[in-house]
Amino acid sequence: MSVRTMVLAAVVVVVCAACSTEKSPPAAPPQIPTILPPTTITRVPQMVDRPLPDDCELIVPVDILHQRLGRELPGELQTIVGIPEPSLGRTAKIDCYYGMERQPLAAAPVIIGLATYVDEPTAAGRVADSIAAERQEGATVTQVDVGKQKASLVSTKDERLLMGSLGKTTFVSRAKVGVVPDDLVGIFLAALAQQAMTPLEDS
């Protein structure tokens, strides 16, 4: 091997050694995860075929009614717990009278009633019979949404009633004419009915 060849070989060895000892670039710093605050979840009232409580504050509390109404009603809440009516297939009943001021119960500005029956067909039949009776008296009836349910808004001369059923339970919410403007009364009564069929937490 000539001297020239030996020199070239030595240079190649040195260069390759330098290549093998070249430092690799520093590793990227670890990524720190960003922790986001939990998203607030708003619960939507869930209507159920609920057992009837014996206290109207467990159906629609007065403060919730006032929130829905946008003002406070004078007077007090009066609760009437009904008795079973086997001839009608009714097993329990409760009526809530809001804004009572030394007047007959039927004159209360807002009334909410729940009743349970022996089975679902009996409950639905009671609602249908009540609506038919109101129609015969000259009332007009329209369909409205109550949560995921359908109900009937009945308009009479003196009152607006919303009637429907869920499972074995019937619900009625009613307001005297003038308590809520007619263009809003359906929304108001539907909100009360939905709350009435939604058990309160810790109740």
Disulfide bonds with the S-S distance in Angstrom:
Cys56-Cys96 2.03
